[in-house]
Amino acid sequence: MAYARGASGLSFVVGVDKPSGMTSHDVVNACRRIFSERRVGHTGTLDPLATGVLPICVGPATRLDQYLVGHDKTYEARIAFGASTDTFDAFGSIVETALIPPEVKEERVARACLASMVGFQMQIPPAHSAIKVEGKKAYEAARAGQEIELAPREITVYEAALSGISYDEETGYVNWDVTFSVSSGTYIRALARDLGVMLSCPAHIASLRRTSVGSLTIEECHTLESLEDRHEDVALDPVALLGFRVAFAKGEQKAKLVNGNPLDPSETELFALHEATYEERLDACSSLLASTEAPPCEGELISVVCDGSLKAIYAYDEARGRFNAKTIFSVGVSRG
């Protein structure tokens, strides 16, 4: 089915399994071509080296980007000890090599080092990152040879679990395979750098795969090749991705919704999402919603569903005792 670019009538979110070697923007451009839709955006940059979960918004659903950020993430990383690079990953140029201390090969040492990284910390981001300094992306300044200082950022490492240690005969590196569960804004490349400092042995990321972003898992994502033939039937449920309480607009509320008018809480029944497995989300007969009587709180965001699609996001105004429109979707976002 062909669509006119920019006027496809599509509005949905899809999870892409990003291949290594592509930037997140490359994936956006590929999706623009696949769906014949100019309005495409991503909600969480992945380094070119990395593979895995990349949420992509298509059509009016691109207005969801402000709500689909800030989620916790999970990664499977291979950390190579024996060399460091200017980007802290295998795509960078080697800047330092060193003999590998024997303790780097010891599982006991690896687990102790990783355990020490768990918790709240201040992390200095890599110079080769998309963080803007005086309006310019840090990696652009770094590539131009400019020295820049990035301010430390608050992050939390929830888990750093070792799954194996191996020796690469070709490179001479010792590799740690680690699963990281981290807060938004965490750079896994910087964690590899810090482990190298901790062990007095230069290190970098040899491979990286993001396996989840919030509730979106790698099992729900699709390769770019598979999207060529499937189009919008790959749509994810934005209500589940957002995780907000849900209201269903009926009767007079539909007209209010179209015009972005306030909603009366006394006429707005709210439903809460419960945690579900991947299999439950695939099961069309499985209800993920339960009625809730908890009153709304100041600033609470809710998803408003109308005629089977996400039509709006509202926020509760406690002073006025009403829900005010935050985002109205001209074309409802498909729930898959």
Secondary structure, DSSP 8 states (H G I E B T S, - for coil): ----TT-----EEEEEEE-TT--HHHHHHHHHHHHT-S-EEESS---TT-EEEEEEEEGGGGGGTTTS-S--EEEEEEEEESEEETTSBTTS-EEEE----GGGG-HHHHHHHHHHH-EEEEE---SSSS-EETTEEHHHHHHTT-------EEEEEEEEEEEEEEE-TTT--EEEEEEEEE-TT--HHHHHHHHHHHTTS-EEEEEEEEEEETTEEGGG-B-HHHHHHHGGGG---HHHHH--EEEE--THHHHHHHHT--B-GGG---EEE----HHHHH-TT---EEE------TT-EEEEEETTEEEEEEEEETTTTEEEEEEEEEEEE---
